[in-house]
Amino acid sequence: MDILMTILMVVAFGAIMYFFMYRPQKKQEKEVNNMRNNLQVGDEITTIGGIIGKIVSIKEETVLIETGHDRTRIRILRTAVRCVDVHAEDAQD
């Protein structure tokens, strides 16, 4: 009977770990990948390094952004995009 309770506790602990740690992390990764795949020219973004800029062009794995008043252009990887601050269609309104 004690072995059965021990096995049941291990299974319950595994289920709790799955629902509180693994599942939310996978959901967050899916949302971030979706955001990065839906980038558009004109979106204002923030990079993981804290650089804020507007997307000028998009290639397969890289994004060209324009920053500041002097319009400095920087090429970054898509994976370096942390978030989209203003979507292109929202900026035009």
N, CA, C and O atoms as a printed pandas DataFrame, in Angstrom:
     atom_number atom_name residue_name chain_id  residue_number  x_coord  y_coord  z_coord
0              1         N          MET        A               1    0.824   -1.196    0.000
1              2        CA          MET        A               1    0.000    0.000    0.000
2              3         C          MET        A               1    0.868    1.260    0.000
3              4         O          MET        A               1    0.527    2.254   -0.642
4              5         N          ASP        A               2    1.997    1.214    0.727
5              6        CA          ASP        A               2    2.883    2.376    0.771
6              7         C          ASP        A               2    3.522    2.642   -0.590
7              8         O          ASP        A               2    3.715    3.800   -0.960
8              9         N          ILE        A               3    3.845    1.617   -1.321
9             10        CA          ILE        A               3    4.450    1.771   -2.651
10            11         C          ILE        A               3    3.456    2.414   -3.601
11            12         O          ILE        A               3    3.823    3.269   -4.406
12            13         N          LEU        A               4    2.213    2.008   -3.509
13            14        CA          LEU        A               4    1.167    2.582   -4.355
14            15         C          LEU        A               4    0.992    4.075   -4.069
15            16         O          LEU        A               4    0.847    4.868   -4.999
16            17         N          MET        A               5    1.006    4.455   -2.814
17            18        CA          MET        A               5    0.881    5.872   -2.436
18            19         C          MET        A               5    2.089    6.667   -2.922
19            20         O          MET        A               5    1.938    7.804   -3.369
20            21         N          THR        A               6    3.280    6.089   -2.844
21            22        CA          THR        A               6    4.484    6.765   -3.310
22            23         C          THR        A               6    4.429    6.995   -4.815
23            24         O          THR        A               6    4.760    8.078   -5.298
24            25         N          ILE        A               7    4.015    5.986   -5.543
25            26        CA          ILE        A               7    3.893    6.115   -7.002
26            27         C          ILE        A               7    2.844    7.163   -7.345
27            28         O          ILE        A               7    3.053    7.976   -8.245
28            29         N          LEU        A               8    1.734    7.152   -6.648
29            30        CA          LEU        A               8    0.671    8.125   -6.875
30            31         C          LEU        A               8    1.158    9.553   -6.592
31            32         O          LEU        A               8    0.813   10.477   -7.329
32            33         N          MET        A               9    1.934    9.736   -5.559
33            34        CA          MET        A               9    2.486   11.060   -5.218
34            35         C          MET        A               9    3.456   11.544   -6.294
35            36         O          MET        A               9    3.445   12.723   -6.649
36            37         N          VAL        A              10    4.290   10.652   -6.814
37            38        CA          VAL        A              10    5.234   11.016   -7.869
38            39         C          VAL        A              10    4.493   11.424   -9.140
39            40         O          VAL        A              10    4.855   12.410   -9.780
40            41         N          VAL        A              11    3.467   10.677   -9.503
41            42        CA          VAL        A              11    2.667   11.004  -10.679
42            43         C          VAL        A              11    1.955   12.339  -10.483
43            44         O          VAL        A              11    1.924   13.159  -11.400
44            45         N          ALA        A              12    1.389   12.565   -9.313
45            46        CA          ALA        A              12    0.705   13.830   -9.020
46            47         C          ALA        A              12    1.697   14.994   -9.074
47            48         O          ALA        A              12    1.377   16.053   -9.614
48            49         N          PHE        A              13    2.880   14.808   -8.524
49            50        CA          PHE        A              13    3.898   15.849   -8.559
50            51         C          PHE        A              13    4.315   16.153   -9.996
51            52         O          PHE        A              13    4.506   17.315  -10.353
52            53         N          GLY        A              14    4.455   15.124  -10.814
53            54        CA          GLY        A              14    4.796   15.318  -12.233
54            55         C          GLY        A              14    3.718   16.100  -12.963
55            56         O          GLY        A              14    4.027   16.978  -13.769
56            57         N          ALA        A              15    2.460   15.791  -12.691
57            58        CA          ALA        A              15    1.348   16.518  -13.325
58            59         C          ALA        A              15    1.329   17.978  -12.889
59            60         O          ALA        A              15    1.092   18.867  -13.707
60            61         N          ILE        A              16    1.569   18.224  -11.641
61            62        CA          ILE        A              16    1.604   19.607  -11.136
62            63         C          ILE        A              16    2.744   20.374  -11.794
63            64         O          ILE        A              16    2.561   21.519  -12.209
64            65         N          MET        A              17    3.905   19.764  -11.892
65            66        CA          MET        A              17    5.048   20.409  -12.544
66            67         C          MET        A              17    4.724   20.743  -14.006
67            68         O          MET        A              17    5.080   21.814  -14.496
68            69         N          TYR        A              18    4.051   19.823  -14.690
69            70        CA          TYR        A              18    3.698   20.046  -16.090
70            71         C          TYR        A              18    2.765   21.244  -16.226
71            72         O          TYR        A              18    3.007   22.112  -17.065
72            73         N          PHE        A              19    1.719   21.313  -15.431
73            74        CA          PHE        A              19    0.723   22.363  -15.572
74            75         C          PHE        A              19    1.202   23.723  -15.080
75            76         O          PHE        A              19    0.711   24.747  -15.554
76            77         N          PHE        A              20    2.139   23.763  -14.150
77            78        CA          PHE        A              20    2.598   25.044  -13.631
78            79         C          PHE        A              20    3.901   25.554  -14.234
79            80         O          PHE        A              20    4.204   26.741  -14.113
80            81         N          MET        A              21    4.677   24.690  -14.879
81            82        CA          MET        A              21    5.965   25.130  -15.405
82            83         C          MET        A              21    6.090   24.926  -16.914
83            84         O          MET        A              21    6.328   25.891  -17.639
84            85         N          TYR        A              22    5.941   23.743  -17.385
85            86        CA          TYR        A              22    6.203   23.414  -18.786
86            87         C          TYR        A              22    5.164   24.006  -19.725
87            88         O          TYR        A              22    5.517   24.627  -20.728
88            89         N          ARG        A              23    3.907   23.825  -19.417
89            90        CA          ARG        A              23    2.824   24.272  -20.295
90            91         C          ARG        A              23    2.794   25.791  -20.477
91            92         O          ARG        A              23    2.690   26.238  -21.620
92            93         N          PRO        A              24    2.880   26.615  -19.425
93            94        CA          PRO        A              24    2.901   28.066  -19.631
94            95         C          PRO        A              24    4.123   28.543  -20.422
95            96         O          PRO        A              24    4.024   29.489  -21.202
96            97         N          GLN        A              25    5.264   27.897  -20.225
97            98        CA          GLN        A              25    6.464   28.270  -20.957
98            99         C          GLN        A              25    6.288   27.998  -22.448
99           100         O          GLN        A              25    6.668   28.831  -23.272
100          101         N          LYS        A              26    5.731   26.872  -22.802
101          102        CA          LYS        A              26    5.491   26.550  -24.211
102          103         C          LYS        A              26    4.481   27.510  -24.826
103          104         O          LYS        A              26    4.628   27.899  -25.985
104          105         N          LYS        A              27    3.467   27.894  -24.073
105          106        CA          LYS        A              27    2.474   28.844  -24.562
106          107         C          LYS        A              27    3.129   30.203  -24.832
107          108         O          LYS        A              27    2.846   30.833  -25.850
108          109         N          GLN        A              28    3.991   30.650  -23.939
109          110        CA          GLN        A              28    4.682   31.924  -24.109
110          111         C          GLN        A              28    5.620   31.875  -25.318
111          112         O          GLN        A              28    5.679   32.833  -26.089
112          113         N          GLU        A              29    6.348   30.778  -25.492
113          114        CA          GLU        A              29    7.232   30.631  -26.651
114          115         C          GLU        A              29    6.442   30.668  -27.953
115          116         O          GLU        A              29    6.899   31.253  -28.935
116          117         N          LYS        A              30    5.280   30.060  -27.973
117          118        CA          LYS        A              30    4.436   30.054  -29.160
118          119         C          LYS        A              30    3.962   31.475  -29.495
119          120         O          LYS        A              30    3.944   31.855  -30.666
120          121         N          GLU        A              31    3.580   32.261  -28.481
121          122        CA          GLU        A              31    3.140   33.640  -28.702
122          123         C          GLU        A              31    4.276   34.508  -29.227
123          124         O          GLU        A              31    4.060   35.332  -30.115
124          125         N          VAL        A              32    5.480   34.336  -28.696
125          126        CA          VAL        A              32    6.638   35.117  -29.132
126          127         C          VAL        A              32    6.993   34.770  -30.578
127          128         O          VAL        A              32    7.264   35.667  -31.378
128          129         N          ASN        A              33    6.995   33.495  -30.919
129          130        CA          ASN        A              33    7.280   33.092  -32.300
130          131         C          ASN        A              33    6.232   33.624  -33.261
131          132         O          ASN        A              33    6.564   34.040  -34.371
132          133         N          ASN        A              34    4.977   33.616  -32.852
133          134        CA          ASN        A              34    3.898   34.155  -33.681
134          135         C          ASN        A              34    4.105   35.655  -33.911
135          136         O          ASN        A              34    3.927   36.139  -35.028
136          137         N          MET        A              35    4.480   36.392  -32.859
137          138        CA          MET        A              35    4.736   37.825  -32.972
138          139         C          MET        A              35    5.888   38.092  -33.939
139          140         O          MET        A              35    5.800   38.986  -34.781
140          141         N          ARG        A              36    6.957   37.325  -33.821
141          142        CA          ARG        A              36    8.124   37.529  -34.684
142          143         C          ARG        A              36    7.831   37.163  -36.136
143          144         O          ARG        A              36    8.381   37.781  -37.047
144          145         N          ASN        A              37    6.986   36.185  -36.364
145          146        CA          ASN        A              37    6.638   35.798  -37.729
146          147         C          ASN        A              37    5.667   36.772  -38.381
147          148         O          ASN        A              37    5.560   36.798  -39.607
148          149         N          ASN        A              38    4.952   37.581  -37.587
149          150        CA          ASN        A              38    3.982   38.525  -38.118
150          151         C          ASN        A              38    4.491   39.964  -38.152
151          152         O          ASN        A              38    3.692   40.898  -38.234
152          153         N          LEU        A              39    5.809   40.156  -38.090
153          154        CA          LEU        A              39    6.366   41.504  -38.185
154          155         C          LEU        A              39    6.076   42.088  -39.562
155          156         O          LEU        A              39    6.080   41.375  -40.566
156          157         N          GLN        A              40    5.824   43.406  -39.595
157          158        CA          GLN        A              40    5.541   44.091  -40.848
158          159         C          GLN        A              40    6.388   45.348  -40.941
159          160         O          GLN        A              40    6.800   45.915  -39.929
160          161         N          VAL        A              41    6.640   45.772  -42.176
161          162        CA          VAL        A              41    7.339   47.035  -42.398
162          163         C          VAL        A              41    6.473   48.149  -41.818
163          164         O          VAL        A              41    5.273   48.215  -42.081
164          165         N          GLY        A              42    7.093   49.020  -41.028
165          166        CA          GLY        A              42    6.378   50.121  -40.393
166          167         C          GLY        A              42    6.106   49.900  -38.920
167          168         O          GLY        A              42    5.770   50.845  -38.205
168          169         N          ASP        A              43    6.246   48.654  -38.448
169          170        CA          ASP        A              43    6.059   48.375  -37.018
170          171         C          ASP        A              43    7.177   49.031  -36.218
171          172         O          ASP        A              43    8.332   49.032  -36.643
172          173         N          GLU        A              44    6.831   49.591  -35.059
173          174        CA          GLU        A              44    7.841   50.096  -34.133
174          175         C          GLU        A              44    8.104   48.995  -33.123
175          176         O          GLU        A              44    7.177   48.481  -32.498
176          177         N          ILE        A              45    9.377   48.633  -32.964
177          178        CA          ILE        A              45    9.748   47.493  -32.128
178          179         C          ILE        A              45   10.773   47.892  -31.077
179          180         O          ILE        A              45   11.405   48.945  -31.161
180          181         N          THR        A              46   10.916   47.027  -30.092
181          182        CA          THR        A              46   11.989   47.121  -29.108
182          183         C          THR        A              46   12.773   45.825  -29.183
183          184         O          THR        A              46   12.186   44.742  -29.200
184          185         N          THR        A              47   14.107   45.926  -29.227
185          186        CA          THR        A              47   14.944   44.730  -29.294
186          187         C          THR        A              47   15.263   44.244  -27.887
187          188         O          THR        A              47   14.983   44.930  -26.904
188          189         N          ILE        A              48   15.849   43.059  -27.800
189          190        CA          ILE        A              48   16.227   42.523  -26.493
190          191         C          ILE        A              48   17.348   43.343  -25.864
191          192         O          ILE        A              48   17.581   43.256  -24.659
192          193         N          GLY        A              49   18.040   44.135  -26.674
193          194        CA          GLY        A              49   19.088   45.010  -26.159
194          195         C          GLY        A              49   18.576   46.389  -25.766
195          196         O          GLY        A              49   19.344   47.222  -25.286
196          197         N          GLY        A              50   17.275   46.637  -25.967
197          198        CA          GLY        A              50   16.688   47.906  -25.571
198          199         C          GLY        A              50   16.667   48.957  -26.670
199          200         O          GLY        A              50   16.309   50.105  -26.407
200          201         N          ILE        A              51   17.034   48.604  -27.876
201          202        CA          ILE        A              51   17.011   49.555  -28.996
202          203         C          ILE        A              51   15.590   49.644  -29.523
203          204         O          ILE        A              51   14.942   48.626  -29.767
204          205         N          ILE        A              52   15.111   50.869  -29.697
205          206        CA          ILE        A              52   13.770   51.109  -30.203
206          207         C          ILE        A              52   13.893   51.644  -31.617
207          208         O          ILE        A              52   14.667   52.568  -31.869
208          209         N          GLY        A              53   13.134   51.067  -32.545
209          210        CA          GLY        A              53   13.226   51.512  -33.928
210          211         C          GLY        A              53   12.011   51.106  -34.732
211          212         O          GLY        A              53   11.123   50.400  -34.255
212          213         N          LYS        A              54   12.000   51.575  -35.965
213          214        CA          LYS        A              54   10.908   51.294  -36.893
214          215         C          LYS        A              54   11.437   50.367  -37.982
215          216         O          LYS        A              54   12.525   50.593  -38.513
216          217         N          ILE        A              55   10.681   49.334  -38.316
217          218        CA          ILE        A              55   11.106   48.360  -39.315
218          219         C          ILE        A              55   11.058   48.992  -40.701
219          220         O          ILE        A              55   10.035   49.541  -41.110
220          221         N          VAL        A              56   12.192   48.908  -41.427
221          222        CA          VAL        A              56   12.297   49.441  -42.774
222          223         C          VAL        A              56   12.152   48.322  -43.806
223          224         O          VAL        A              56   11.476   48.490  -44.821
224          225         N          SER        A              57   12.791   47.181  -43.541
225          226        CA          SER        A              57   12.659   46.034  -44.440
226          227         C          SER        A              57   12.832   44.750  -43.650
227          228         O          SER        A              57   13.429   44.725  -42.574
228          229         N          ILE        A              58   12.282   43.674  -44.225
229          230        CA          ILE        A              58   12.329   42.369  -43.580
230          231         C          ILE        A              58   12.824   41.349  -44.583
231          232         O          ILE        A              58   12.331   41.276  -45.708
232          233         N          LYS        A              59   13.808   40.559  -44.164
233          234        CA          LYS        A              59   14.266   39.422  -44.962
234          235         C          LYS        A              59   13.944   38.171  -44.173
235          236         O          LYS        A              59   13.232   38.242  -43.171
236          237         N          GLU        A              60   14.450   37.029  -44.602
237          238        CA          GLU        A              60   14.101   35.766  -43.949
238          239         C          GLU        A              60   14.410   35.752  -42.456
239          240         O          GLU        A              60   13.514   35.535  -41.641
240          241         N          GLU        A              61   15.657   35.979  -42.096
241          242        CA          GLU        A              61   16.064   35.909  -40.699
242          243         C          GLU        A              61   16.486   37.248  -40.117
243          244         O          GLU        A              61   16.787   37.327  -38.926
244          245         N          THR        A              62   16.515   38.295  -40.919
245          246        CA          THR        A              62   16.962   39.598  -40.439
246          247         C          THR        A              62   15.900   40.669  -40.659
247          248         O          THR        A              62   15.013   40.543  -41.504
248          249         N          VAL        A              63   16.029   41.723  -39.866
249          250        CA          VAL        A              63   15.131   42.869  -39.939
250          251         C          VAL        A              63   16.009   44.114  -39.944
251          252         O          VAL        A              63   16.942   44.220  -39.148
252          253         N          LEU        A              64   15.716   45.053  -40.832
253          254        CA          LEU        A              64   16.431   46.325  -40.876
254          255         C          LEU        A              64   15.559   47.352  -40.188
255          256         O          LEU        A              64   14.423   47.591  -40.598
256          257         N          ILE        A              65   16.106   47.976  -39.114
257          258        CA          ILE        A              65   15.338   48.983  -38.392
258          259         C          ILE        A              65   16.016   50.336  -38.502
259          260         O          ILE        A              65   17.227   50.430  -38.702
260          261         N          GLU        A              66   15.217   51.376  -38.368
261          262        CA          GLU        A              66   15.692   52.757  -38.417
262          263         C          GLU        A              66   15.446   53.357  -37.043
263          264         O          GLU        A              66   14.338   53.284  -36.512
264          265         N          THR        A              67   16.493   53.953  -36.469
265          266        CA          THR        A              67   16.386   54.503  -35.125
266          267         C          THR        A              67   16.743   55.980  -35.112
267          268         O          THR        A              67   17.496   56.448  -35.965
268          269         N          GLY        A              68   16.210   56.705  -34.156
269          270        CA          GLY        A              68   16.590   58.084  -33.890
270          271         C          GLY        A              68   16.246   59.068  -34.977
271          272         O          GLY        A              68   15.716   58.711  -36.028
272          273         N          HIS        A              69   16.564   60.326  -34.696
273          274        CA          HIS        A              69   16.286   61.416  -35.628
274          275         C          HIS        A              69   17.254   61.436  -36.810
275          276         O          HIS        A              69   16.914   61.941  -37.880
276          277         N          ASP        A              70   18.460   60.890  -36.623
277          278        CA          ASP        A              70   19.433   60.860  -37.717
278          279         C          ASP        A              70   19.215   59.658  -38.630
279          280         O          ASP        A              70   19.978   59.447  -39.572
280          281         N          ARG        A              71   18.188   58.879  -38.358
281          282        CA          ARG        A              71   17.768   57.741  -39.181
282          283         C          ARG        A              71   18.865   56.690  -39.380
283          284         O          ARG        A              71   19.094   56.211  -40.490
284          285         N          THR        A              72   19.521   56.351  -38.299
285          286        CA          THR        A              72   20.530   55.305  -38.330
286          287         C          THR        A              72   19.846   53.966  -38.589
287          288         O          THR        A              72   18.831   53.650  -37.969
288          289         N          ARG        A              73   20.401   53.193  -39.496
289          290        CA          ARG        A              73   19.822   51.890  -39.823
290          291         C          ARG        A              73   20.678   50.779  -39.229
291          292         O          ARG        A              73   21.905   50.792  -39.328
292          293         N          ILE        A              74   20.001   49.825  -38.612
293          294        CA          ILE        A              74   20.662   48.700  -37.958
294          295         C          ILE        A              74   20.000   47.413  -38.437
295          296         O          ILE        A              74   18.773   47.315  -38.467
296          297         N          ARG        A              75   20.807   46.435  -38.808
297          298        CA          ARG        A              75   20.279   45.132  -39.194
298          299         C          ARG        A              75   20.373   44.205  -37.990
299          300         O          ARG        A              75   21.442   44.050  -37.400
300          301         N          ILE        A              76   19.262   43.597  -37.631
301          302        CA          ILE        A              76   19.217   42.705  -36.475
302          303         C          ILE        A              76   18.567   41.383  -36.886
303          304         O          ILE        A              76   17.922   41.294  -37.931
304          305         N          LEU        A              77   18.744   40.380  -36.063
305          306        CA          LEU        A              77   18.066   39.102  -36.269
306          307         C          LEU        A              77   16.622   39.199  -35.790
307          308         O          LEU        A              77   16.318   39.959  -34.871
308          309         N          ARG        A              78   15.739   38.434  -36.410
309          310        CA          ARG        A              78   14.342   38.393  -35.958
310          311         C          ARG        A              78   14.244   37.968  -34.498
311          312         O          ARG        A              78   13.390   38.452  -33.755
312          313         N          THR        A              79   15.133   37.054  -34.095
313          314        CA          THR        A              79   15.088   36.558  -32.724
314          315         C          THR        A              79   15.478   37.616  -31.700
315          316         O          THR        A              79   15.279   37.412  -30.503
316          317         N          ALA        A              80   16.033   38.747  -32.150
317          318        CA          ALA        A              80   16.414   39.821  -31.244
318          319         C          ALA        A              80   15.262   40.784  -30.966
319          320         O          ALA        A              80   15.419   41.717  -30.178
320          321         N          VAL        A              81   14.111   40.572  -31.597
321          322        CA          VAL        A              81   12.955   41.434  -31.367
322          323         C          VAL        A              81   12.259   40.979  -30.096
323          324         O          VAL        A              81   11.843   39.825  -29.985
324          325         N          ARG        A              82   12.134   41.894  -29.133
325          326        CA          ARG        A              82   11.461   41.565  -27.879
326          327         C          ARG        A              82    9.959   41.764  -28.002
327          328         O          ARG        A              82    9.182   40.887  -27.623
328          329         N          CYS        A              83    9.538   42.927  -28.537
329          330        CA          CYS        A              83    8.110   43.188  -28.636
330          331         C          CYS        A              83    7.834   44.225  -29.714
331          332         O          CYS        A              83    8.721   44.979  -30.115
332          333         N          VAL        A              84    6.593   44.250  -30.173
333          334        CA          VAL        A              84    6.125   45.258  -31.115
334          335         C          VAL        A              84    5.402   46.309  -30.289
335          336         O          VAL        A              84    4.405   46.012  -29.631
336          337         N          ASP        A              85    5.911   47.556  -30.323
337          338        CA          ASP        A              85    5.308   48.636  -29.542
338          339         C          ASP        A              85    4.096   49.222  -30.240
339          340         O          ASP        A              85    3.049   49.417  -29.624
340          341         N          VAL        A              86    4.245   49.507  -31.553
341          342        CA          VAL        A              86    3.152   50.070  -32.339
342          343         C          VAL        A              86    3.119   49.322  -33.668
343          344         O          VAL        A              86    4.119   49.265  -34.384
344          345         N          HIS        A              87    1.968   48.753  -33.990
345          346        CA          HIS        A              87    1.806   48.064  -35.268
346          347         C          HIS        A              87    1.681   49.084  -36.381
347          348         O          HIS        A              87    1.227   50.206  -36.154
348          349         N          ALA        A              88    2.086   48.695  -37.593
349          350        CA          ALA        A              88    2.092   49.595  -38.736
350          351         C          ALA        A              88    0.694   50.138  -39.019
351          352         O          ALA        A              88    0.545   51.327  -39.304
352          353         N          GLU        A              89   -0.330   49.293  -38.947
353          354        CA          GLU        A              89   -1.675   49.775  -39.246
354          355         C          GLU        A              89   -2.201   50.721  -38.181
355          356         O          GLU        A              89   -3.027   51.584  -38.479
356          357         N          ASP        A              90   -1.734   50.575  -36.926
357          358        CA          ASP        A              90   -2.132   51.490  -35.859
358          359         C          ASP        A              90   -1.452   52.847  -35.999
359          360         O          ASP        A              90   -2.036   53.872  -35.649
360          361         N          ALA        A              91   -0.219   52.859  -36.511
361          362        CA          ALA        A              91    0.540   54.103  -36.653
362          363         C          ALA        A              91   -0.033   54.988  -37.753
363          364         O          ALA        A              91    0.096   56.210  -37.686
364          365         N          GLN        A              92   -0.661   54.399  -38.758
365          366        CA          GLN        A              92   -1.190   55.171  -39.881
366          367         C          GLN        A              92   -2.494   55.875  -39.525
367          368         O          GLN        A              92   -2.842   56.865  -40.168
368          369         N          ASP        A              93   -3.229   55.395  -38.517
369          370        CA          ASP        A              93   -4.506   56.005  -38.144
370          371         C          ASP        A              93   -4.350   57.341  -37.486
371          372         O          ASP        A              93   -5.343   57.969  -37.120
